[in-house]
Amino acid sequence: MNNLKLTATEETALVQWILSMDERGMPPTVAYTRRMANLLLSERGKDPVGENWVRKFVGRHGEIKAKYSRRYDYQRAKCEDPQMIQGWYDRVAATKQKWWILYT
């Protein structure tokens, strides 16, 4: 018996959304992920997911993992690794190319 709240298609769509948000530098919070799952469920008239649902969802999907963010310290920012910063610009360039964004 399948005990999952979301269908396989809904779970796949949610994983793709999470990865897409992370790729853009805005990984969704646990609360936001739960809200998106509940939005999918509400479309089918189903009950919302529970408090621990996101943790279990992440555990079922090896391609995503939970990350905890912390406040960014200004002193640390001054010493940031240039290669990491370049990685962000590389992702912006790849996104612009993927979506045919022509402005600079």
N, C-alpha and C positions, 0 to 999 in steps of 0.2 A: 504494500500500500504506500502510495506517495504522500508524504506528510508535509510537503513544501507548500507554502502559501502562494508563491508566484509560479506561473507556468515556466517551462524551460525557455520559451521565447522571451518572456518578460525578464527572466534572470539574465539571459544573454544581452538583452537591450540595456539592462541596468549596469552590467559589467562594462559594456561599451561606453555608456554615458560616463561612468566613473573614470575610465581610462582617458576619455576625451577631455574631461575637466582637468585631470591631472596633467595631461600633455600641455594644456593651456596655462599651467601654473596655478590652477585654482582647484585643488583636490577637494571634493565635497566632505563636509563634516559628517559624523555619525548621524546627527539629527537631520541633516539635509538628505542623506541617503535614505533614512527611514521615511521621511516625508515623500520622497519620490516613489518608494515602494508602496506606500499607502495610497498615493495617487493612482498608481497602476491598479491596485486592488479595488479602489472605489469605483473605477470604471466598470468593474464586473460585479459591483455590489457586495464585495467580500469584506470581512472584518479586518481591521488594521493589524500590522505586525506588532509583536511585543518588544519590550525593552532590550532584550538580548538578541533580537533577530539579526541585526547588522553584524554582530560578532560571528554568529553562526554562518551567515551569508559569506562573509570574507573567508572563513575557514573552508567553505565549499569551493571557493574559486581561487586557485593558486596564482592566477595572473594579477590579482590585486592583493594588497596588504594594508593593514591599518598603520597610519603614521600619526604621531603626535607632534603638533607644532608648538613652538614656544616663542615668546616675545623676542624680536630681533634686536640685538644690542648694537648701538651705534659704533662703539669701539671695535666690535668684531667686524662690522661691515667695512670699516676702513682697511682691514687686513684680509678681506675676502680673496679667495683664489680666483685669479683672472680666467682660468680655464673653465671654472663653473659659470662665471658670468658669460663667457663666450658661448657656452652651451645653451643659455637662454636665447641669445641672439640667433644661434643656429636653428633653434626650434621655431622662432618667429619667422625666419626666412623660409623654413620648410612649410610652415602653415600658409604663408603668403603664396608660395608656389603651388601648394596643394589646392588652394581655393581660388587661384588665379587673381590674387589681389595685386593690382598694378601700382598703387601709390607707394611712395617711399617714405 
